[in-house]
């Protein structure tokens, strides 16, 4: 009996340690990945453009209250981006949580973002209810953020085509393509999920996405267990080079399911767009 109790206590201590480590990792400041993107059709007279890609805020307690998001906004601003892109999942409806914040509370810190060409966003699956409804766009608009829903805008030399959420059947490829073709210049696609990449025509050289959390739970020597993707681990994390196209998947800021991260730290990307070398 004594051995059993010792073993049980040891297992509980180990489990507690894993949970504490996972919560600590989920609450840490995000890592910043930096990359230069060379675009063949970048205007010869255009200066390089600094773009921050951030995703999966999942504003909820305990790991991502608005105060943490405000701190990350300061981290983004310190990089002096020309443009900020938010790849969806601002809100959270997770059941394992200490607090759920409404849209007003979740979006308030985003008003502090500072970028020459502003802030653009697309919606993710957690930004919609099961009935396919969302109350987020008006609140983002109040924060000065433009929401792209199968639409496109030009910011500086760059055209950004924003796809609506694939998971809830909101993505309309034809509408997105028409909007993008109507604008000049190099074009990138912003989507919550990277699963959109195989559905796009080859004219888009780069897709920027989130959703996967880089697996969120990726134990050492095992790696990500799931990517919440119909393509398995194909688009799980980071830079993925596909024939004729690159896909960049950020690991995001918050969590879903449980407020833990193991082997998949929070991150966002600083991308410098410039003309391709001849």
C-alpha atoms as a printed R data frame, in Angstrom:
    type eleno elety resid chain resno       x      y       z
1   ATOM     1    CA   UNK     A     1   0.000  0.000   0.000
2   ATOM     2    CA   UNK     A     2   2.839  2.361   0.876
3   ATOM     3    CA   UNK     A     3   4.529  1.756  -2.480
4   ATOM     4    CA   UNK     A     4   1.260  2.450  -4.261
5   ATOM     5    CA   UNK     A     5   0.839  5.765  -2.433
6   ATOM     6    CA   UNK     A     6   4.425  6.783  -3.226
7   ATOM     7    CA   UNK     A     7   3.905  5.917  -6.881
8   ATOM     8    CA   UNK     A     8   0.601  7.795  -6.982
9   ATOM     9    CA   UNK     A     9   2.147 10.863  -5.354
10  ATOM    10    CA   UNK     A    10   5.066 10.752  -7.794
11  ATOM    11    CA   UNK     A    11   2.716 10.583 -10.769
12  ATOM    12    CA   UNK     A    12   0.628 13.460  -9.415
13  ATOM    13    CA   UNK     A    13   3.747 15.575  -8.907
14  ATOM    14    CA   UNK     A    14   4.920 14.810 -12.434
15  ATOM    15    CA   UNK     A    15   1.509 15.655 -13.851
16  ATOM    16    CA   UNK     A    16   1.410 18.871 -11.856
17  ATOM    17    CA   UNK     A    17   4.854 19.785 -13.149
18  ATOM    18    CA   UNK     A    18   3.813 19.193 -16.749
19  ATOM    19    CA   UNK     A    19   0.669 21.293 -16.310
20  ATOM    20    CA   UNK     A    20   2.607 24.109 -14.637
21  ATOM    21    CA   UNK     A    21   5.227 24.068 -17.392
22  ATOM    22    CA   UNK     A    22   2.544 24.035 -20.091
23  ATOM    23    CA   UNK     A    23   0.722 26.983 -18.525
24  ATOM    24    CA   UNK     A    24   3.971 28.920 -18.096
25  ATOM    25    CA   UNK     A    25   4.840 28.337 -21.756
26  ATOM    26    CA   UNK     A    26   1.366 29.425 -22.863
27  ATOM    27    CA   UNK     A    27   1.711 32.685 -20.911
28  ATOM    28    CA   UNK     A    28   5.222 33.641 -22.032
29  ATOM    29    CA   UNK     A    29   5.971 36.468 -24.433
30  ATOM    30    CA   UNK     A    30   5.878 35.260 -28.038
31  ATOM    31    CA   UNK     A    31   8.986 34.510 -30.055
32  ATOM    32    CA   UNK     A    32   9.418 36.725 -33.123
33  ATOM    33    CA   UNK     A    33  10.363 34.935 -36.352
34  ATOM    34    CA   UNK     A    34  11.950 37.195 -38.974
35  ATOM    35    CA   UNK     A    35  12.056 36.555 -42.696
36  ATOM    36    CA   UNK     A    36  12.624 38.512 -45.904
37  ATOM    37    CA   UNK     A    37  10.108 37.736 -48.652
38  ATOM    38    CA   UNK     A    38  11.403 38.443 -52.162
39  ATOM    39    CA   UNK     A    39   8.561 39.249 -54.577
40  ATOM    40    CA   UNK     A    40   9.246 39.097 -58.332
41  ATOM    41    CA   UNK     A    41   6.681 41.786 -59.121
42  ATOM    42    CA   UNK     A    42   7.654 44.154 -56.317
43  ATOM    43    CA   UNK     A    43   7.836 47.669 -57.813
44  ATOM    44    CA   UNK     A    44  11.409 48.706 -58.559
45  ATOM    45    CA   UNK     A    45  10.924 52.095 -56.915
46  ATOM    46    CA   UNK     A    46   9.198 50.757 -53.777
47  ATOM    47    CA   UNK     A    47  10.980 50.554 -50.447
48  ATOM    48    CA   UNK     A    48  10.944 47.320 -48.449
49  ATOM    49    CA   UNK     A    49   7.794 46.858 -46.356
50  ATOM    50    CA   UNK     A    50   7.701 45.440 -42.806
51  ATOM    51    CA   UNK     A    51   4.620 43.329 -42.078
52  ATOM    52    CA   UNK     A    52   3.739 41.648 -38.778
53  ATOM    53    CA   UNK     A    53   1.668 38.448 -38.958
54  ATOM    54    CA   UNK     A    54  -0.114 37.600 -35.723
55  ATOM    55    CA   UNK     A    55  -2.889 35.087 -35.104
56  ATOM    56    CA   UNK     A    56  -4.953 33.022 -32.682
57  ATOM    57    CA   UNK     A    57  -5.188 35.541 -29.869
58  ATOM    58    CA   UNK     A    58  -7.890 33.470 -28.124
59  ATOM    59    CA   UNK     A    59  -8.411 36.129 -25.478
60  ATOM    60    CA   UNK     A    60  -9.435 34.168 -22.356
61  ATOM    61    CA   UNK     A    61  -8.241 33.371 -18.847
62  ATOM    62    CA   UNK     A    62  -5.965 32.298 -17.438
63  ATOM    63    CA   UNK     A    63  -3.236 32.536 -20.080
64  ATOM    64    CA   UNK     A    64  -4.361 35.369 -22.384
65  ATOM    65    CA   UNK     A    65  -6.284 38.079 -20.550
66  ATOM    66    CA   UNK     A    66  -6.531 41.508 -22.208
67  ATOM    67    CA   UNK     A    67  -3.559 42.665 -20.117
68  ATOM    68    CA   UNK     A    68  -1.297 40.084 -21.781
69  ATOM    69    CA   UNK     A    69  -2.584 41.069 -25.216
70  ATOM    70    CA   UNK     A    70  -1.825 44.719 -24.402
71  ATOM    71    CA   UNK     A    71   1.752 43.744 -23.563
72  ATOM    72    CA   UNK     A    72   2.076 41.890 -26.879
73  ATOM    73    CA   UNK     A    73   0.690 44.929 -28.719
74  ATOM    74    CA   UNK     A    74   3.607 46.868 -27.245
75  ATOM    75    CA   UNK     A    75   5.994 44.158 -28.441
76  ATOM    76    CA   UNK     A    76   4.568 44.455 -31.969
77  ATOM    77    CA   UNK     A    77   4.747 48.252 -31.976
78  ATOM    78    CA   UNK     A    78   8.403 48.148 -30.931
79  ATOM    79    CA   UNK     A    79   9.171 46.486 -34.287
80  ATOM    80    CA   UNK     A    80   7.782 49.541 -36.128
81  ATOM    81    CA   UNK     A    81   5.766 47.578 -38.714
82  ATOM    82    CA   UNK     A    82   4.313 49.188 -41.821
83  ATOM    83    CA   UNK     A    83   1.324 46.838 -41.665
84  ATOM    84    CA   UNK     A    84  -0.153 44.394 -39.146
85  ATOM    85    CA   UNK     A    85  -2.103 41.323 -40.267
86  ATOM    86    CA   UNK     A    86  -4.300 39.360 -37.840
87  ATOM    87    CA   UNK     A    87  -5.099 35.854 -39.103
88  ATOM    88    CA   UNK     A    88  -8.221 35.232 -37.042
89  ATOM    89    CA   UNK     A    89  -9.385 33.654 -33.783
90  ATOM    90    CA   UNK     A    90  -9.465 36.784 -31.668
91  ATOM    91    CA   UNK     A    91 -12.249 35.380 -29.489
92  ATOM    92    CA   UNK     A    92 -12.488 32.186 -27.475
93  ATOM    93    CA   UNK     A    93 -15.331 29.946 -26.342
94  ATOM    94    CA   UNK     A    94 -13.206 27.262 -24.678
95  ATOM    95    CA   UNK     A    95 -14.779 25.402 -21.763
96  ATOM    96    CA   UNK     A    96 -11.502 24.881 -19.826
97  ATOM    97    CA   UNK     A    97 -10.976 28.483 -18.781
98  ATOM    98    CA   UNK     A    98 -11.089 30.833 -15.835
99  ATOM    99    CA   UNK     A    99 -12.808 33.612 -17.778
100 ATOM   100    CA   UNK     A   100 -14.324 34.318 -21.184
101 ATOM   101    CA   UNK     A   101 -14.156 37.931 -22.370
102 ATOM   102    CA   UNK     A   102 -16.753 39.505 -24.619
103 ATOM   103    CA   UNK     A   103 -15.879 41.057 -27.977
104 ATOM   104    CA   UNK     A   104 -15.475 44.548 -26.521
105 ATOM   105    CA   UNK     A   105 -12.986 43.366 -23.888
106 ATOM   106    CA   UNK     A   106 -11.140 41.047 -26.268
107 ATOM   107    CA   UNK     A   107 -10.578 43.684 -28.938
108 ATOM   108    CA   UNK     A   108  -9.845 46.731 -26.750
109 ATOM   109    CA   UNK     A   109  -6.036 46.260 -26.579
110 ATOM   110    CA   UNK     A   110  -5.862 46.053 -30.386
111 ATOM   111    CA   UNK     A   111  -6.696 49.766 -30.581
112 ATOM   112    CA   UNK     A   112  -3.105 50.335 -29.476
113 ATOM   113    CA   UNK     A   113  -1.550 48.782 -32.592
114 ATOM   114    CA   UNK     A   114   0.467 51.289 -34.613
115 ATOM   115    CA   UNK     A   115   1.398 50.733 -38.256
116 ATOM   116    CA   UNK     A   116   1.845 53.066 -41.229
117 ATOM   117    CA   UNK     A   117  -0.704 51.214 -43.361
118 ATOM   118    CA   UNK     A   118  -2.947 50.141 -40.509
119 ATOM   119    CA   UNK     A   119  -4.233 46.761 -39.362
120 ATOM   120    CA   UNK     A   120  -6.079 44.131 -41.414
121 ATOM   121    CA   UNK     A   121  -7.793 40.998 -40.118
122 ATOM   122    CA   UNK     A   122  -9.664 37.907 -41.234
123 ATOM   123    CA   UNK     A   123 -12.021 35.827 -39.109
124 ATOM   124    CA   UNK     A   124 -11.250 32.369 -37.741
125 ATOM   125    CA   UNK     A   125 -13.427 29.461 -36.711
126 ATOM   126    CA   UNK     A   126 -13.536 30.587 -33.066
127 ATOM   127    CA   UNK     A   127 -14.792 34.018 -34.146
128 ATOM   128    CA   UNK     A   128 -18.018 32.378 -35.352
129 ATOM   129    CA   UNK     A   129 -20.673 30.610 -33.302
130 ATOM   130    CA   UNK     A   130 -21.784 27.104 -34.200
131 ATOM   131    CA   UNK     A   131 -24.665 28.772 -36.052
132 ATOM   132    CA   UNK     A   132 -22.174 30.635 -38.251
133 ATOM   133    CA   UNK     A   133 -22.760 34.056 -36.685
134 ATOM   134    CA   UNK     A   134 -20.188 36.575 -35.443
135 ATOM   135    CA   UNK     A   135 -20.313 39.811 -33.477
136 ATOM   136    CA   UNK     A   136 -16.620 40.576 -33.926
137 ATOM   137    CA   UNK     A   137 -16.348 42.763 -37.088
138 ATOM   138    CA   UNK     A   138 -18.084 45.863 -35.633
139 ATOM   139    CA   UNK     A   139 -15.813 45.786 -32.609
140 ATOM   140    CA   UNK     A   140 -12.692 45.391 -34.736
141 ATOM   141    CA   UNK     A   141 -13.878 48.311 -36.858
142 ATOM   142    CA   UNK     A   142 -14.142 50.437 -33.703
143 ATOM   143    CA   UNK     A   143 -10.485 49.628 -33.059
144 ATOM   144    CA   UNK     A   144  -9.590 50.893 -36.542
145 ATOM   145    CA   UNK     A   145  -9.107 47.390 -37.965
146 ATOM   146    CA   UNK     A   146 -10.317 46.479 -41.460
147 ATOM   147    CA   UNK     A   147 -11.848 42.995 -41.693
148 ATOM   148    CA   UNK     A   148 -11.420 41.220 -45.032
149 ATOM   149    CA   UNK     A   149 -14.157 38.723 -45.903
150 ATOM   150    CA   UNK     A   150 -13.306 37.291 -49.326
151 ATOM   151    CA   UNK     A   151 -12.150 40.779 -50.270
152 ATOM   152    CA   UNK     A   152  -8.891 42.524 -51.048
153 ATOM   153    CA   UNK     A   153  -7.199 45.845 -50.355
154 ATOM   154    CA   UNK     A   154  -3.954 47.458 -51.384
155 ATOM   155    CA   UNK     A   155  -1.642 48.786 -48.714
156 ATOM   156    CA   UNK     A   156   1.451 50.478 -50.075
157 ATOM   157    CA   UNK     A   157   2.898 48.319 -52.865
158 ATOM   158    CA   UNK     A   158   1.214 45.161 -51.521
159 ATOM   159    CA   UNK     A   159  -2.255 43.737 -52.202
160 ATOM   160    CA   UNK     A   160  -3.720 41.592 -49.421
161 ATOM   161    CA   UNK     A   161  -6.543 39.190 -50.292
162 ATOM   162    CA   UNK     A   162  -8.353 38.098 -47.140
163 ATOM   163    CA   UNK     A   163 -10.227 34.788 -47.087
164 ATOM   164    CA   UNK     A   164 -13.233 34.291 -44.826
165 ATOM   165    CA   UNK     A   165 -13.360 31.231 -42.573
166 ATOM   166    CA   UNK     A   166 -13.158 27.908 -44.410
167 ATOM   167    CA   UNK     A   167 -14.343 25.860 -41.409
168 ATOM   168    CA   UNK     A   168 -17.779 27.507 -41.320
169 ATOM   169    CA   UNK     A   169 -18.202 27.479 -45.102
170 ATOM   170    CA   UNK     A   170 -17.675 31.238 -45.422
171 ATOM   171    CA   UNK     A   171 -14.806 31.057 -47.917
172 ATOM   172    CA   UNK     A   172 -15.792 32.086 -51.458
173 ATOM   173    CA   UNK     A   173 -12.873 31.500 -53.801
174 ATOM   174    CA   UNK     A   174 -14.367 33.139 -56.893
175 ATOM   175    CA   UNK     A   175 -15.221 36.289 -54.975
176 ATOM   176    CA   UNK     A   176 -11.742 36.447 -53.442
177 ATOM   177    CA   UNK     A   177 -10.061 36.007 -56.822
178 ATOM   178    CA   UNK     A   178 -12.171 38.715 -58.462
179 ATOM   179    CA   UNK     A   179 -11.333 41.142 -55.683
180 ATOM   180    CA   UNK     A   180  -7.615 40.392 -55.906
181 ATOM   181    CA   UNK     A   181  -7.477 40.647 -59.705
182 ATOM   182    CA   UNK     A   182  -9.033 44.113 -59.567
183 ATOM   183    CA   UNK     A   183  -6.005 45.495 -57.708
184 ATOM   184    CA   UNK     A   184  -2.474 45.956 -59.045
185 ATOM   185    CA   UNK     A   185   0.790 44.862 -57.527
186 ATOM   186    CA   UNK     A   186   2.115 41.757 -55.779
187 ATOM   187    CA   UNK     A   187  -0.559 39.833 -53.888
188 ATOM   188    CA   UNK     A   188  -0.525 37.642 -50.786
189 ATOM   189    CA   UNK     A   189  -3.448 35.741 -49.280
190 ATOM   190    CA   UNK     A   190  -4.332 36.087 -45.599
191 ATOM   191    CA   UNK     A   191  -6.366 33.192 -44.196
192 ATOM   192    CA   UNK     A   192  -7.066 31.803 -40.765
193 ATOM   193    CA   UNK     A   193  -6.388 28.221 -41.806
194 ATOM   194    CA   UNK     A   194  -3.577 27.106 -44.115
195 ATOM   195    CA   UNK     A   195  -5.953 24.473 -45.520
196 ATOM   196    CA   UNK     A   196  -7.004 27.095 -48.033
197 ATOM   197    CA   UNK     A   197  -3.656 26.890 -49.859
198 ATOM   198    CA   UNK     A   198  -4.429 23.871 -52.099
199 ATOM   199    CA   UNK     A   199  -7.724 25.518 -53.113
200 ATOM   200    CA   UNK     A   200  -6.085 28.648 -54.527
201 ATOM   201    CA   UNK     A   201  -4.871 29.302 -58.079
202 ATOM   202    CA   UNK     A   202  -1.122 29.428 -58.623
203 ATOM   203    CA   UNK     A   203  -1.143 33.204 -59.105
204 ATOM   204    CA   UNK     A   204  -0.727 33.670 -55.345
205 ATOM   205    CA   UNK     A   205   2.923 33.085 -54.386
206 ATOM   206    CA   UNK     A   206   2.390 33.336 -50.624
207 ATOM   207    CA   UNK     A   207  -0.304 32.365 -48.108
208 ATOM   208    CA   UNK     A   208  -0.174 33.679 -44.532
209 ATOM   209    CA   UNK     A   209  -2.137 31.731 -41.923
210 ATOM   210    CA   UNK     A   210  -2.452 30.525 -38.336
211 ATOM   211    CA   UNK     A   211  -4.972 28.116 -36.743
212 ATOM   212    CA   UNK     A   212  -2.652 25.183 -36.013
213 ATOM   213    CA   UNK     A   213  -0.895 26.643 -32.932
214 ATOM   214    CA   UNK     A   214   2.113 24.692 -34.265
215 ATOM   215    CA   UNK     A   215   0.389 21.684 -32.722
216 ATOM   216    CA   UNK     A   216   0.082 23.366 -29.275
217 ATOM   217    CA   UNK     A   217   0.955 20.062 -27.606
218 ATOM   218    CA   UNK     A   218   4.165 18.836 -29.234
219 ATOM   219    CA   UNK     A   219   6.073 16.684 -26.722
220 ATOM   220    CA   UNK     A   220   9.854 16.360 -27.122
221 ATOM   221    CA   UNK     A   221  10.945 13.500 -29.396
222 ATOM   222    CA   UNK     A   222   7.338 13.082 -30.517
223 ATOM   223    CA   UNK     A   223   6.411 16.432 -32.039
224 ATOM   224    CA   UNK     A   224   2.947 17.760 -32.845
225 ATOM   225    CA   UNK     A   225   0.168 15.260 -32.316
226 ATOM   226    CA   UNK     A   226  -2.392 17.139 -34.398
227 ATOM   227    CA   UNK     A   227  -2.642 20.321 -36.456
228 ATOM   228    CA   UNK     A   228  -6.456 20.544 -36.679
229 ATOM   229    CA   UNK     A   229  -6.066 20.275 -40.443
230 ATOM   230    CA   UNK     A   230  -7.589 18.090 -43.122
231 ATOM   231    CA   UNK     A   231  -4.039 17.692 -44.452
232 ATOM   232    CA   UNK     A   232  -2.569 16.236 -41.274
233 ATOM   233    CA   UNK     A   233   0.794 17.802 -40.400
234 ATOM   234    CA   UNK     A   234   1.454 19.177 -43.901
235 ATOM   235    CA   UNK     A   235   0.855 22.777 -42.771
236 ATOM   236    CA   UNK     A   236   1.533 22.400 -39.060
237 ATOM   237    CA   UNK     A   237   4.037 25.204 -38.483
238 ATOM   238    CA   UNK     A   238   6.450 27.729 -39.912
239 ATOM   239    CA   UNK     A   239   7.555 28.092 -43.524
240 ATOM   240    CA   UNK     A   240   6.213 25.409 -45.855
241 ATOM   241    CA   UNK     A   241   7.518 25.431 -49.417
242 ATOM   242    CA   UNK     A   242   4.979 24.065 -51.878
243 ATOM   243    CA   UNK     A   243   5.451 23.838 -55.675
244 ATOM   244    CA   UNK     A   244   5.023 27.411 -56.908
245 ATOM   245    CA   UNK     A   245   3.955 28.777 -53.523
246 ATOM   246    CA   UNK     A   246   5.118 29.312 -49.948
247 ATOM   247    CA   UNK     A   247   2.854 29.037 -46.905
248 ATOM   248    CA   UNK     A   248   3.770 30.688 -43.606
249 ATOM   249    CA   UNK     A   249   1.912 29.397 -40.549
250 ATOM   250    CA   UNK     A   250   2.312 31.270 -37.284
251 ATOM   251    CA   UNK     A   251   1.941 29.366 -34.030
252 ATOM   252    CA   UNK     A   252  -0.239 32.111 -32.607
253 ATOM   253    CA   UNK     A   253  -0.551 33.728 -29.208
254 ATOM   254    CA   UNK     A   254  -3.255 31.927 -27.221
255 ATOM   255    CA   UNK     A   255  -4.523 28.381 -26.887
256 ATOM   256    CA   UNK     A   256  -7.648 26.336 -27.509
257 ATOM   257    CA   UNK     A   257  -8.953 23.202 -25.824
258 ATOM   258    CA   UNK     A   258  -6.750 23.537 -22.743
259 ATOM   259    CA   UNK     A   259  -4.686 26.577 -21.655
260 ATOM   260    CA   UNK     A   260  -1.383 24.760 -22.136
261 ATOM   261    CA   UNK     A   261   1.474 24.737 -24.631
262 ATOM   262    CA   UNK     A   262   4.162 22.083 -24.656
263 ATOM   263    CA   UNK     A   263   6.902 22.204 -27.269
264 ATOM   264    CA   UNK     A   264   5.042 24.887 -29.240
265 ATOM   265    CA   UNK     A   265   5.808 28.348 -27.889
266 ATOM   266    CA   UNK     A   266   3.666 31.383 -28.783
267 ATOM   267    CA   UNK     A   267   5.027 33.264 -31.770
268 ATOM   268    CA   UNK     A   268   4.412 35.831 -34.471
269 ATOM   269    CA   UNK     A   269   6.279 36.802 -37.641
270 ATOM   270    CA   UNK     A   270   7.981 39.942 -38.888
271 ATOM   271    CA   UNK     A   271   8.118 39.729 -42.686
272 ATOM   272    CA   UNK     A   272  10.117 42.193 -44.776
273 ATOM   273    CA   UNK     A   273   8.775 42.323 -48.333
274 ATOM   274    CA   UNK     A   274  11.269 43.393 -50.980
275 ATOM   275    CA   UNK     A   275  12.079 43.003 -54.651
276 ATOM   276    CA   UNK     A   276  13.432 39.620 -55.748
277 ATOM   277    CA   UNK     A   277  17.079 39.575 -56.735
278 ATOM   278    CA   UNK     A   278  17.620 39.270 -60.471
